[in-house]
Amino acid sequence: MPALRCDGQSVPVEAGESLLEALLKAGVPLPHSCRAGACQSCLVKVTAGEPPAGSQVGLRPALAQQGFVLGCLARPEHDLEISTDAAAAASIRGTIVGVTPLSRDVVLVSISPSEPLSYRAGQFLTVLRDDGLARSYSIASLPGSPYLDFHVRVLPGGRMSQWFASAPVGSDVALRGPNGECFYDPAAVDMPLVLAGTGTGLAPLWAVLHDALRHGHRGPIDLLHGARDPEGLYLVDALEAVAGTHPNVSYSPCVLTGSVERTTVGALDDVVFGRYSNLAGHQVFLCGDPTLVQKMKRRAFLAGARLADIHADAFVTAPKPGVAS
């Protein structure tokens, strides 16, 4: 059984158990959200011993070289000493400067970072409250903007989203990242772009769309946004305005039930692949519900898109309360 010390204290760890599981069981309040290595909120630093195999997957090289590992992926096989305090150095502070409703259950949260942050439009950041609660959100704003914008769906019982919805201006958070592969490549300036997402998966697509236009994209750009019903759509007028002023941009809102003018009724994946039977030579961006994103990723590949041209950052839902959340 490996010996584990965290911030100078011994922590029991069972064979095959992750650092995150062991620390939470011992009452150490390590921030965490997805438990899948995506959000990187459970970052800890190895101060003695070797980082466990697979524990640094997805980390930026600079963090990996410093000995940082992801608690949810790290399963110690040998003695290990770690620091949770050191992870604070991988974060910056941010201040909420505005919370604006976008639809019945989506708000635009604007955060002013304490220092300039380098990111690509469409990547995501992990937002951490001071009590350790962490959630990941795609960045809807463009690099160079004074604020970081996030589209947050306010869920019933959602601890972070409910807090955001009523958070007073001036509230502080920590920001960690960026991460994610869903961003525009200016080298693809002539390629057709297909942007498809559900719910707040619109946030990275909004950013990719505007980043492509900012770089003078010449190929066609087709954005398809899906929701359960018309009330689940948002930024419709703004997207129609973009399409109306850029001849190479088209916008298609899609709903499962109900209909309004210029809205397609049908499942998003059926609408996308009913329109595109051949995606060879296309850049494809897929965002939103994880199950649907994985399904569309497979269908896009079968329709001829290269894996390198399929960009997909599915949202990973945090565990429900009562499931070690």
C-alpha positions in Angstrom: 0.0 0.0 0.0 1.6 3.3 -1.0 2.1 6.0 1.7 0.5 9.4 0.9 1.3 12.7 2.6 -0.7 15.8 1.7 0.5 19.2 3.0 2.6 17.4 5.6 -0.3 15.1 6.9 -0.6 11.4 6.3 -3.6 10.4 4.2 -4.8 6.7 3.9 -5.0 5.6 0.3 -6.2 2.2 -0.9 -4.8 0.3 -3.9 -6.2 1.6 -7.1 -7.8 4.7 -5.4 -7.3 8.1 -7.0 -5.7 11.0 -5.1 -9.0 12.8 -5.3 -11.0 9.9 -3.8 -8.5 9.5 -1.0 -8.3 13.2 -0.1 -12.1 13.6 -0.1 -12.5 10.5 2.0 -10.0 12.0 4.5 -11.9 15.3 4.6 -9.4 17.3 2.5 -11.6 19.8 0.5 -9.9 19.5 -2.9 -11.7 21.4 -5.6 -13.2 19.1 -8.2 -15.9 19.0 -10.8 -15.9 16.6 -13.8 -13.7 13.8 -12.3 -12.6 13.0 -15.8 -9.5 15.1 -16.2 -11.1 17.7 -18.3 -11.8 20.6 -15.9 -8.4 20.4 -14.2 -9.9 21.8 -11.0 -8.4 19.0 -8.8 -4.8 20.1 -9.6 -2.2 19.1 -7.0 1.6 19.3 -7.0 3.9 16.3 -6.4 6.7 17.4 -4.0 8.3 14.0 -3.5 8.0 10.9 -5.6 7.1 10.3 -9.2 3.9 11.5 -10.8 1.6 8.4 -11.3 1.2 7.2 -14.8 -1.5 9.0 -16.7 -1.9 11.7 -14.1 -0.7 14.5 -16.3 -2.7 13.8 -19.4 -3.9 17.1 -20.9 -1.8 19.4 -18.7 0.2 22.2 -20.3 3.9 21.2 -20.5 4.8 24.0 -18.1 2.6 22.6 -15.4 3.6 19.0 -16.0 7.3 19.9 -15.7 6.7 21.5 -12.4 5.2 18.3 -11.0 1.5 19.1 -11.2 -0.9 16.2 -11.6 -4.7 15.8 -11.8 -6.1 14.3 -8.6 -8.9 12.5 -10.4 -6.4 10.7 -12.7 -3.5 10.1 -10.3 -3.6 6.6 -8.7 -0.5 6.2 -6.6 1.5 3.0 -6.8 4.5 4.3 -4.8 5.0 6.6 -1.9 4.0 10.2 -2.7 4.0 13.6 -1.2 1.7 16.3 -2.6 0.8 19.9 -2.0 -2.7 21.3 -2.5 -1.7 24.9 -1.7 0.7 25.0 -4.7 -2.2 24.7 -7.1 -3.2 28.3 -6.3 -0.1 29.4 -8.3 -1.8 27.9 -11.4 -4.8 30.2 -11.0 -5.6 33.9 -11.4 -8.2 35.9 -9.7 -11.3 37.3 -11.4 -14.1 39.7 -10.4 -17.7 39.4 -11.6 -18.7 42.6 -13.3 -22.1 41.7 -14.7 -24.8 39.0 -14.9 -27.3 39.5 -17.7 -30.2 37.1 -18.6 -30.0 35.7 -22.1 -33.1 33.4 -22.0 -35.4 31.8 -19.4 -32.5 29.8 -17.9 -29.3 31.1 -19.4 -27.3 34.1 -18.1 -24.3 35.9 -19.5 -21.6 36.1 -16.7 -18.9 38.7 -17.3 -15.7 38.4 -15.3 -12.8 40.8 -15.2 -9.5 38.9 -14.8 -6.8 40.3 -12.5 -4.2 40.0 -15.2 -4.2 39.4 -19.0 -5.1 35.8 -19.9 -3.8 34.1 -23.0 -6.5 31.9 -24.6 -8.1 30.9 -27.9 -11.7 31.8 -28.6 -13.8 28.8 -27.8 -11.6 27.2 -25.2 -12.9 26.8 -21.6 -11.8 27.9 -18.1 -12.5 26.4 -14.7 -14.1 28.8 -12.3 -13.5 28.2 -8.6 -15.3 29.8 -5.7 -13.4 30.4 -2.6 -15.1 27.5 -0.9 -13.6 25.1 -3.5 -16.6 24.6 -5.6 -15.5 24.4 -9.3 -17.2 24.3 -12.7 -15.9 24.6 -16.2 -17.4 27.1 -18.8 -16.5 27.8 -22.4 -15.3 31.3 -23.1 -17.7 33.2 -25.3 -15.5 36.4 -25.6 -12.6 37.0 -27.9 -8.9 37.3 -26.9 -8.1 40.9 -26.1 -11.6 41.6 -24.7 -11.5 43.3 -21.3 -13.9 40.8 -19.8 -14.3 37.0 -20.0 -17.9 36.1 -21.0 -19.6 32.8 -20.1 -23.0 31.5 -21.0 -24.2 29.8 -17.8 -27.4 27.6 -17.8 -29.1 28.1 -14.4 -30.0 24.5 -13.3 -32.5 23.7 -10.5 -30.3 22.8 -7.6 -27.2 23.8 -9.4 -24.8 25.1 -6.7 -22.6 27.1 -9.0 -25.2 28.2 -11.6 -27.7 29.3 -8.9 -24.9 31.3 -7.2 -23.9 32.9 -10.5 -27.5 33.9 -11.2 -27.7 35.9 -8.0 -24.0 36.8 -7.4 -23.5 40.5 -6.6 -21.2 42.5 -8.8 -17.7 42.5 -7.2 -17.8 38.8 -6.2 -14.4 37.2 -6.6 -13.5 33.8 -8.1 -10.4 32.0 -9.2 -9.8 31.1 -12.8 -7.8 28.1 -14.0 -6.9 27.2 -17.6 -7.5 27.7 -20.5 -8.1 24.2 -21.9 -9.9 22.6 -24.8 -9.4 22.0 -28.5 -12.5 23.8 -29.8 -11.0 26.9 -31.4 -10.6 28.5 -34.9 -7.4 28.0 -36.9 -6.7 31.0 -39.1 -4.9 28.6 -41.5 -8.4 27.2 -42.4 -9.5 30.6 -43.8 -10.9 29.1 -47.0 -12.4 25.9 -45.6 -16.2 25.5 -45.0 -17.0 25.6 -41.3 -19.9 23.7 -39.7 -20.6 24.8 -36.2 -23.3 22.8 -34.3 -24.2 22.8 -30.7 -27.0 22.5 -28.2 -27.9 24.7 -25.2 -25.0 26.7 -23.8 -22.8 24.8 -26.3 -23.5 28.0 -28.3 -20.9 29.9 -26.2 -17.8 28.4 -27.9 -19.5 28.4 -31.3 -20.3 32.1 -30.8 -16.6 32.8 -30.1 -15.4 30.6 -33.0 -17.8 32.4 -35.4 -16.6 35.9 -34.4 -13.0 34.9 -34.3 -13.3 33.5 -37.8 -14.9 36.7 -39.0 -12.2 38.7 -37.2 -9.6 36.8 -39.1 -11.3 37.4 -42.5 -12.6 33.9 -43.0 -13.5 33.4 -46.7 -15.2 30.0 -46.7 -18.8 29.5 -45.8 -19.7 29.3 -42.1 -22.9 27.4 -41.1 -24.0 27.7 -37.4 -26.7 25.4 -36.2 -28.0 25.7 -32.6 -30.4 23.2 -31.1 -32.7 23.5 -28.1 -35.6 21.5 -26.7 -38.1 24.2 -27.6 -38.1 27.8 -28.9 -37.7 29.3 -25.4 -34.4 27.4 -25.1 -32.9 29.4 -27.9 -31.0 32.6 -27.3 -29.0 35.3 -29.1 -31.3 34.6 -32.1 -31.6 38.2 -33.2 -27.8 38.8 -32.8 -27.0 35.7 -34.9 -29.5 36.6 -37.5 -27.9 40.0 -37.7 -24.5 38.5 -38.2 -25.8 36.2 -41.0 -27.6 39.2 -42.5 -24.4 41.3 -42.7 -21.9 38.5 -43.8 -22.8 36.7 -47.0 -20.7 33.6 -46.1 -22.6 33.1 -42.8 -25.8 31.1 -42.3 -27.6 30.5 -39.0 -30.2 27.8 -38.3 -32.0 27.5 -35.0 -33.4 24.0 -34.4 -35.9 22.8 -31.8 -37.3 19.4 -30.9 -40.8 20.6 -30.1 -42.8 23.7 -31.0 -41.9 26.0 -33.9 -41.5 29.7 -34.7 -40.7 31.4 -38.0 -37.4 30.4 -39.5 -36.9 27.6 -36.9 -36.3 24.0 -38.0 -38.1 21.3 -36.1 -36.0 18.2 -35.5 -33.0 16.7 -33.6 -29.9 18.7 -34.2 -27.8 15.7 -35.4 -30.5 14.8 -38.0 -30.7 18.4 -39.2 -26.9 18.6 -39.5 -26.4 15.3 -41.4 -29.5 15.8 -43.4 -27.8 18.9 -44.7 -24.3 17.5 -44.9 -23.9 13.9 -46.3 -20.3 14.7 -47.3 -18.1 16.6 -44.8 -14.8 16.0 -46.5 -12.7 19.2 -46.5 -14.8 20.8 -43.8 -13.9 22.0 -40.3 -16.5 20.8 -37.9 -17.1 22.2 -34.4 -19.4 20.2 -32.1 -20.4 21.5 -28.6 -23.0 20.8 -25.9 -24.6 17.6 -24.6 -21.8 15.0 -24.2 -23.8 12.1 -25.6 -25.0 14.0 -28.6 -21.5 15.4 -29.3 -20.0 12.0 -29.3 -22.7 10.7 -31.6 -22.2 13.6 -34.0 -18.4 13.2 -33.9 -18.8 9.6 -35.1 -21.3 10.7 -37.8 -19.0 13.5 -39.0 -16.1 11.1 -39.4 -18.3 8.6 -41.3 -19.4 11.6 -43.5 -15.8 12.1 -44.5 -14.4 14.7 -42.1 -10.9 14.1 -40.9 -10.5 13.5 -37.2 -8.1 16.4 -37.1 -10.8 18.6 -38.5 -13.4 17.7 -35.9 -13.3 19.9 -32.9 -15.4 18.7 -30.0 -15.4 19.8 -26.3 -18.4 18.1 -24.8 -19.8 19.5 -21.5 -19.1 17.1 -18.6 -21.8 17.4 -16.0 -20.7 17.6 -12.3 -21.7 14.7 -10.1 -25.1 15.1 -8.4 -25.2 16.0 -4.7 -24.7 12.9 -2.6 -22.4 11.2 -5.2 -19.2 12.6 -3.6 -19.8 15.9 -5.3 
